[in-house]
């Protein structure tokens, strides 16, 4: 039996799906590490493996079970669904990695400041606005 030959359009669609799936998993795992280290947010393993990180004047949520990514700006009764936005998910991965690296470097070089107020110490790295989300979706403070 011959293998199915995919058209170029089908190949591109499959690649986009795989890239999106991998990016959402990477973001979810990154959020887990950040929330555990900084205590900025919540993590609930059951029933859906939900993680929320307080970042950029809002809350970034990831659901491991349903592969959902949402951003909730502070002060607005709205959410931005980022499930299919590969560009935005990649931006968030890059931005969070940079902030997390800066946090860890500062924590390691200033252990007493970190011990005095862990959340307050971490907030200075993660409270900065997420400019691309604000540009694309508007809102927030």
C-alpha positions as CSV (number, residue, x, y, z in Angstrom):
1,X,0.0,0.0,0.0
2,X,1.4,3.4,-1.0
3,X,1.9,6.2,1.5
4,X,-0.5,9.2,1.2
5,X,1.1,12.1,-0.5
6,X,0.2,15.4,1.1
7,X,-0.2,18.6,-0.9
8,X,2.0,21.6,-0.1
9,X,-1.0,23.3,1.6
10,X,-1.7,20.2,3.7
11,X,2.0,19.9,4.7
12,X,2.0,23.6,5.8
13,X,-1.1,23.0,7.8
14,X,0.4,19.9,9.5
15,X,3.6,21.8,10.2
16,X,1.7,24.8,11.7
17,X,-0.3,22.4,13.9
18,X,2.9,20.7,15.2
19,X,4.7,24.0,15.8
20,X,1.7,25.4,17.7
21,X,1.4,22.2,19.8
22,X,5.1,22.3,20.6
23,X,5.1,26.0,21.5
24,X,2.0,25.6,23.8
25,X,3.7,22.7,25.6
26,X,6.9,24.7,25.9
27,X,5.0,27.7,27.3
28,X,3.1,25.5,29.7
29,X,6.2,23.9,31.1
30,X,8.0,27.3,31.3
31,X,5.0,28.7,33.3
32,X,5.2,25.8,35.7
33,X,8.8,26.5,36.4
34,X,8.3,30.2,36.8
35,X,5.2,29.9,39.1
36,X,7.0,27.4,41.3
37,X,10.2,29.6,41.6
38,X,8.5,33.0,41.9
39,X,5.2,32.2,43.6
40,X,3.6,34.7,41.2
41,X,0.5,32.8,40.3
42,X,-1.2,29.5,40.8
43,X,-0.9,25.9,39.6
44,X,-3.6,23.3,39.8
45,X,-2.7,19.8,38.7
46,X,-6.3,18.4,38.9
47,X,-8.5,18.2,37.0
48,X,-7.1,20.2,34.0
49,X,-3.4,21.0,34.8
50,X,-4.1,24.8,34.9
51,X,-1.4,27.3,35.5
52,X,-1.7,31.1,35.9
53,X,1.2,33.5,36.0
54,X,0.7,37.1,37.2
55,X,2.6,39.0,34.5
56,X,2.4,42.3,32.6
57,X,-0.6,43.9,34.4
58,X,-2.6,40.7,34.0
59,X,-2.7,37.0,34.2
60,X,-1.5,34.5,31.7
61,X,-3.2,31.2,31.9
62,X,-2.4,27.8,30.3
63,X,-4.5,24.7,30.4
64,X,-2.4,21.6,29.8
65,X,-5.4,19.3,29.2
66,X,-7.2,21.4,26.6
67,X,-4.1,23.2,25.2
68,X,-5.6,26.6,25.9
69,X,-3.6,29.9,26.4
70,X,-5.4,32.9,27.7
71,X,-4.4,36.4,28.8
72,X,-6.6,38.3,31.3
73,X,-5.7,42.0,31.5
74,X,-6.1,43.5,35.0
75,X,-9.1,45.7,35.4
76,X,-10.9,44.5,32.3
77,X,-13.6,41.9,32.1
78,X,-12.2,40.3,29.0
79,X,-9.8,37.6,28.0
80,X,-7.5,37.3,24.9
81,X,-7.6,33.8,23.5
82,X,-4.1,33.0,22.2
83,X,-4.7,29.3,21.4
84,X,-4.0,29.6,17.6
85,X,-1.6,32.6,17.7
86,X,1.8,31.0,17.2
87,X,3.6,34.3,16.9
88,X,2.2,35.6,20.2
89,X,2.9,32.3,22.0
90,X,6.5,32.4,20.7
91,X,6.8,36.1,21.9
92,X,5.5,35.0,25.4
93,X,8.1,32.2,25.6
94,X,10.9,34.6,24.7
95,X,9.7,37.3,27.0
96,X,9.1,35.0,30.0
97,X,12.5,33.3,29.5
98,X,14.2,36.7,29.5
99,X,12.4,37.8,32.6
100,X,13.0,34.5,34.4
101,X,16.7,34.6,33.6
102,X,17.0,38.2,34.9
103,X,15.0,37.1,38.0
104,X,17.3,34.1,38.7
105,X,20.5,36.1,38.1
106,X,19.3,38.9,40.5
107,X,18.1,36.3,43.1
108,X,21.5,34.5,43.0
109,X,23.4,37.8,43.4
110,X,21.1,39.3,46.0
111,X,19.9,36.4,48.2
112,X,19.0,38.6,51.2
113,X,16.7,40.8,49.1
114,X,15.0,37.7,47.7
115,X,14.5,36.2,51.1
116,X,13.0,39.4,52.6
117,X,10.1,39.4,50.1
118,X,10.0,36.7,47.5
119,X,6.9,37.8,45.7
120,X,7.8,41.5,45.8
121,X,11.3,40.7,44.5
122,X,9.8,38.6,41.6
123,X,7.2,41.2,40.7
124,X,9.8,43.8,39.7
125,X,10.7,41.4,36.8
126,X,7.2,40.2,35.8
127,X,5.0,43.2,36.3
128,X,6.4,45.1,33.3
129,X,3.9,45.3,30.4
130,X,3.7,42.8,27.7
131,X,3.9,45.3,24.8
132,X,3.1,42.9,21.9
133,X,-0.2,41.8,23.6
134,X,-1.1,45.4,24.3
135,X,-0.3,46.4,20.7
136,X,-2.3,43.6,19.1
137,X,-5.2,43.3,21.5
138,X,-5.3,46.7,23.3
139,X,-6.6,47.2,26.8
140,X,-4.9,46.8,30.1
141,X,-3.4,49.4,32.3
